């Protein structure tokens, strides 16, 4: 029986799953950008539309990295170019302010992927997004629209905003427009996007981190002790260790067979992590023969008998830990003469990080 592992394809490998997720999020962003928008004319000038097209970009940035989030923004705006009514200036402006929002938010979250940094990233992203919006409106958008669409006729522009700001004039226009429209408008829109991102990201996490491979079914998981597994990389090795760990109840002895550098200790690290042990603490116990690690429910006894010979007196005294009810024993380079049941895992290197695992219950 073979189990198809999860993949660990990264951004620049352009895996099928990555392309599919990017296409889906970009399409959703474009739809939100062009079709799903509304104005609040009783609060803000009618040409300021509430829309949530940065939401898919933030989800991409949080799940696939800052560059992916920025690419969703860029692709969304490029798709809008054929439909432009602003000579591309509106789309280019939206591209810049969108990146100003998504890039810092996803960068901060990628540094530490936890609730605190998600909130911090979204907050800083919102602040930068609002500041950049003010700058671009003051020095790019309004001057461009005034010149190209209104022929430098301030009266047309003033007539649009006077219902909201009766005292607005040419001299104080930017003061009213930037402080009473742009700042609160972007804080409101960006704040809503941030809230939606915060609550949706974890709920969509499995979909956003989908790697293109099927999810292992219950029958496969129950038979993981008798299977052949091809791991393309360390992440997939850890994945095998994770589903293997779910079958352990204590008292198991696992023999790892393979050449030097085959990945025996790497597998043990993944197994330890699944048992609630910090994998950084797990190292090859070559000079101490055996190390003990306390897990959440089970302990891990990690043996490395490379330097021993069968019958070596050094083995005496450490045999007593085998088959401990509240622990799992992982043995590299086994020299024990086992009479009870055990699980044997043969590991073969198939390349740089590609490994073949053959698991058998004996």
C-alpha positions, 0 to 999 in steps of 0.5 A: 500500500502506498500513501500519497504525501502532502507536498511542500512546493514553495512559491517559486516552484509554481506548483499546481496548487500554488497557481490554483490558489493564486488564480482563485484569490486573484479572481475573487479580488477582481470581482470584489474590486469591480462588481461588489462595491457601494458608496456612503453618500451621506457620509463620504463623497459619492465617488469613494466606493467601499469595496473589499478587494484587498481581503483575498490579497491579505489571505494570500499574504498570510498563507503564501507569503508577502510576495503572493499577497502583493501579486494578487493586488497587482494582477487585480489592478492589471485585469481592471485596466481594460475597464478603466475610466480613469486613464489607468490612474485610479488602478495604479493608485489602488495598486500602490495603496493596496500593496502599502496595506498588504505588504507590511501586514503579511511581512509582520505576520510571517515573522511570527504566525500567531494572533498577536502578530496578525493583529499587529500586522493588520494594524500597522498595515492599516496605518500605512495604507491610510497615510499613503492614501492621503499622500496619493490623493493630495499629490496624484489623484485629485490634481490629475482628475482636476486637470484631465476631467474637470479642465482645472475647473474647481467649481465642478469638484467643489459642487460634488463635495459641498453637500457634505462640506458646505464651507469648502472652498478652493483654499481649504479643499484639501483640508476638508477632503483629506481630513474629513473624507480620505482619512476616515473613509480608509480607516473604515474600509481598511478596518473592516477588511482587517476584521474580516481577514482576522476572523476568516483566515483561520477558518479558511486555513486548510483551504489556503494551505492546500498543497494539491494532494489528497487528504489521507483517509481514515483507512490509510491512517490506520494502515500506516504501520504497513505501508510504503511512503515516498517523502519528497522533502523534510516536510513530508517526512514530518507528515509521515511521522505525524500520522504514524505518531497518532497510532502510538499508544505506548509500549512500541519499539520502532527500529529505524534502518538506513545508511548514514544521512538517510533521515533516521534522526529527521524522522525521529524529530518529526515523531517527537514534535507530534508527541509534544516534544520540541524537535530542536532538543532531539539530537543523535544520542551517539555518545550517550546511547540513549536519551529520554524526552518527555512528551505531552502524553508519551515519553520518547526513548531515542537510542543510537547504537551505531558504536555498539556491537551485538552483546556489548555490555553497554547495552545492559541497563538500557534494555529495561526501557524497551516496551515501557507502557508510557513511552515509545522507543525509537532505535537507530542501528539496532543491536538488541535481540528483540523477541517481542513485537516491534515496528521496522522502518527502512529508510532509503535515500532517493536524492537530496531530500527525497526518501523512501519509507517502508514500514512493517509491523513484525 
